[in-house]
Amino acid sequence: MQTNLSPVDVTPIKAATNNGPWEVAHGGNSSNQANSYPVVHAAIGKGDYVITFNIRGQSDLQFDNTPGTGPIWIGANGKPSNAYVDSHFHNPVISNDGKTLTITDTKDDTSQQKSVKFHYQLNFKGSDPNHKKLDPIIINDGGKTINNYSLLQIVEFSLAGLAIILLAVFLYRRMVSRRDASSENMPG
């Protein structure tokens, strides 16, 4: 199952003293301050997520598809410094006009961590030298689950249930064998 997150809209703006060169909007929130850009949040237990990034505004900017650069870099250990995409993320696709990028977050977190904070950098090409990259954050709340339980928890619950059933069968057989033994010892 795939879930589409609300799109992330990025708009290049003229840099001023108190704001950055970008306005970032996602999930009803927006900011032009790098330290308060809206965070993309992929909740636990929902399967794969498709994340869409849109370039808004009037500019010739496009997502960079240059080999060796690419449109997006993603890493879990701080801001990525080279063309790296963490294994949680797959299939980056740029639209024909270069203004939309989609990528899939598979959330295959085998470490069983509850939440992973991914830093990403969007890379752009165009005539504006002030708008070549943007680096907000994705929070990934862990691996695929069923009813908000991890796979390990489901296995543990199943084994506990099996142990209870085996104990009940053992006690029932013991009770039946005692009853049979006592009925054989009765005069009659």
Secondary structure, DSSP 8 states (H G I E B T S, - for coil): -EEE---EEEEE---BTTB-SEEEEETTEEES-GGG---EEE-TTS-EEEEEEEE-SSS--EE---TTT-SEEEESSSS--SS-B-TTEEEEEE-TTS-EEEEEE----TT--S-EEEEEEEEEESS-TT-SEE--EEEE--S--BTTB-HHHHHHHHHHHHHHHHHHHHHHHHHHHHHHHHHHSS--
